[in-house]
Amino acid sequence: MYPMVLKITPSGLPQCWLDVYAAVTEIVCDRALYTFGEICSTLHGGYNSQGVQSTIDVPQIIVGRKDPKELRSIPPLLNRYLFSRDSFRCMYCGEKFHHSLLSRDHIVPLSRGGRNVWTNVVTACKRCNGHKGARLLSECNMELLAVPYTPNRYEYLYLANRRILADQMEYLKKGFRNLVA
């Protein structure tokens, strides 16, 4: 399995993860302004009439030629990113769990006017979430172990890909506000 390639905008914001084939397409179709970082993969193509096989080196980071029209400032709230943000740890009992044993808990329940936003949700084991139910923390004598936050673009891309290469990590770490990598 090939590592993912980090695509950034010309203005320097991390944009998305690309598989190596999409990254090669960006490069050969001249949609990459420039590339940097170590080579993460080498793809092999066909053979020419002299019997020489074509190859292309794929860098860890590519810079797109133009800024996207729209770049989400708030990442999508998906359980896999939420669980990753909270390190697969229940924010009530502190235990680490496999993702299949975790759930999303709304600090202020939806039935009580809470919203489905990053700052109102935490990772909870099913036991703790069941105990809390649709109550407020003060009503069930529970406390949070950490304050929930909305990840920025750098943190979101870190949460979205845990197989990050050295140059990619170095680039993303510059933008971390809440994460310690």
C-alpha positions as CSV (number, residue, x, y, z in Angstrom):
1,M,0.0,0.0,0.0
2,Y,1.3,3.4,-1.0
3,P,1.5,6.3,1.4
4,M,-0.8,9.3,0.8
5,V,0.5,12.6,-0.6
6,L,-0.3,15.9,1.0
7,K,-1.7,18.5,-1.3
8,I,-1.4,22.2,-0.3
9,T,-2.7,25.4,-1.8
10,P,-0.4,28.0,-3.4
11,S,-1.1,30.1,-0.4
12,G,0.2,27.4,1.9
13,L,-2.9,25.9,3.4
14,P,-3.1,22.1,3.6
15,Q,-5.9,21.1,1.2
16,C,-6.3,17.3,1.2
17,W,-4.7,13.8,1.0
18,L,-4.2,12.3,-2.4
19,D,-3.4,8.7,-3.3
20,V,-0.2,8.4,-5.3
21,Y,-2.2,7.9,-8.6
22,A,-4.1,11.1,-8.1
23,A,-0.9,12.9,-7.2
24,V,0.8,11.7,-10.4
25,T,-2.2,12.9,-12.4
26,E,-1.8,16.3,-10.8
27,I,1.9,16.4,-11.7
28,V,1.7,15.1,-15.3
29,C,-1.4,17.2,-16.1
30,D,0.6,20.3,-14.9
31,R,-1.8,21.0,-12.1
32,A,1.0,21.1,-9.6
33,L,2.9,24.3,-9.2
34,Y,5.8,22.5,-7.5
35,T,6.6,19.6,-5.2
36,F,8.8,19.1,-2.2
37,G,9.8,16.7,0.5
38,E,11.3,13.2,0.2
39,I,10.2,10.8,-2.5
40,C,7.5,8.6,-1.0
41,S,6.9,6.2,-4.0
42,T,8.2,5.4,-7.4
43,L,5.6,4.3,-9.9
44,H,6.7,2.1,-12.9
45,G,5.0,2.4,-16.3
46,G,5.4,0.8,-19.7
47,Y,8.5,0.1,-21.8
48,N,9.6,2.2,-24.8
49,S,11.0,0.8,-28.1
50,Q,14.5,0.6,-26.6
51,G,13.2,-1.5,-23.7
52,V,13.5,1.2,-21.1
53,Q,10.7,1.3,-18.5
54,S,9.3,4.7,-17.6
55,T,9.2,5.7,-13.9
56,I,7.9,8.7,-12.0
57,D,8.9,9.6,-8.5
58,V,6.1,10.8,-6.2
59,P,7.0,13.4,-3.6
60,Q,5.4,13.6,-0.1
61,I,3.9,17.1,-0.8
62,I,2.6,18.8,-3.9
63,V,1.5,22.4,-4.2
64,G,-1.6,22.9,-6.4
65,R,-1.5,25.5,-9.2
66,K,-4.6,27.4,-7.9
67,D,-6.4,28.0,-4.7
68,P,-9.7,26.1,-4.5
69,K,-12.8,28.3,-4.8
70,E,-14.0,27.0,-1.4
71,L,-12.0,25.4,1.4
72,R,-14.0,24.3,4.4
73,S,-12.8,26.1,7.5
74,I,-14.7,23.6,9.8
75,P,-13.9,20.0,9.0
76,P,-16.7,17.5,8.7
77,L,-17.8,16.0,12.1
78,L,-17.4,12.3,11.5
79,N,-17.0,9.7,14.2
80,R,-13.6,8.5,12.9
81,Y,-12.2,12.0,13.2
82,L,-13.9,12.6,16.5
83,F,-12.5,9.4,18.0
84,S,-9.1,10.2,16.6
85,R,-9.2,13.7,18.1
86,D,-9.9,12.2,21.5
87,S,-7.3,9.4,21.0
88,F,-9.9,6.7,21.1
89,R,-10.4,7.4,24.8
90,C,-13.7,7.9,26.6
91,M,-13.8,11.5,27.8
92,Y,-15.6,10.4,30.9
93,C,-13.9,7.3,32.3
94,G,-10.5,7.8,30.6
95,E,-10.3,4.3,29.2
96,K,-9.0,3.6,25.6
97,F,-11.3,1.5,23.4
98,H,-11.5,0.0,19.9
99,H,-13.6,2.2,17.7
100,S,-16.4,-0.3,17.6
101,L,-16.9,0.2,21.4
102,L,-17.1,4.0,21.2
103,S,-19.9,6.4,20.5
104,R,-20.4,10.1,20.1
105,D,-21.8,11.9,23.1
106,H,-23.4,15.3,23.0
107,I,-22.4,17.2,26.1
108,V,-25.6,19.2,25.9
109,P,-28.0,16.6,24.5
110,L,-29.7,17.4,21.2
111,S,-33.0,16.9,23.0
112,R,-32.0,19.7,25.4
113,G,-31.1,22.2,22.6
114,G,-27.5,21.1,22.1
115,R,-26.0,21.2,18.7
116,N,-24.1,18.6,16.7
117,V,-20.8,20.6,16.5
118,W,-17.2,19.8,17.4
119,T,-17.3,21.8,20.7
120,N,-20.4,20.0,21.9
121,V,-19.3,16.4,21.2
122,V,-16.9,14.0,22.8
123,T,-15.9,10.4,22.5
124,A,-17.6,8.2,25.0
125,C,-17.6,4.4,25.7
126,K,-21.0,2.9,25.3
127,R,-21.3,2.3,29.1
128,C,-20.6,5.9,30.0
129,N,-22.8,7.3,27.2
130,G,-25.6,5.0,28.4
131,H,-25.2,6.2,32.0
132,K,-25.3,9.9,30.9
133,G,-28.2,9.4,28.6
134,A,-30.0,12.7,27.7
135,R,-28.9,14.4,30.9
136,L,-26.5,17.3,31.5
137,L,-23.2,16.6,33.2
138,S,-24.4,18.3,36.3
139,E,-27.4,16.1,36.5
140,C,-25.5,12.8,36.4
141,N,-22.4,13.8,38.4
142,M,-20.0,13.2,35.5
143,E,-17.0,15.4,34.4
144,L,-15.1,15.7,31.2
145,L,-11.5,14.8,31.1
146,A,-10.7,17.3,28.3
147,V,-12.3,20.3,26.7
148,P,-13.6,19.5,23.2
149,Y,-12.3,21.7,20.3
150,T,-12.8,22.2,16.6
151,P,-9.7,21.1,14.7
152,N,-8.2,23.5,12.2
153,R,-7.2,22.3,8.7
154,Y,-3.7,21.2,9.8
155,E,-5.1,19.2,12.8
156,Y,-8.0,17.8,10.7
157,L,-5.6,16.4,8.0
158,Y,-3.5,14.9,10.8
159,L,-6.6,13.2,12.2
160,A,-7.6,12.0,8.8
161,N,-4.4,10.1,8.0
162,R,-2.4,8.4,10.7
163,R,0.3,7.1,8.3
164,I,2.0,10.5,7.9
165,L,5.5,10.7,6.6
166,A,8.2,12.9,8.1
167,D,8.1,15.9,5.8
168,Q,4.3,15.9,5.8
169,M,4.3,15.9,9.6
170,E,6.8,18.7,9.8
171,Y,4.6,20.8,7.5
172,L,1.3,20.0,9.4
173,K,2.8,20.5,12.9
174,K,3.4,24.2,12.1
175,G,-0.3,24.8,12.2
176,F,-1.3,22.8,15.3
177,R,-3.1,24.8,17.9
178,N,-4.6,22.0,20.1
179,L,-2.8,18.8,19.2
180,V,0.5,17.6,20.4
181,A,2.1,15.1,17.9
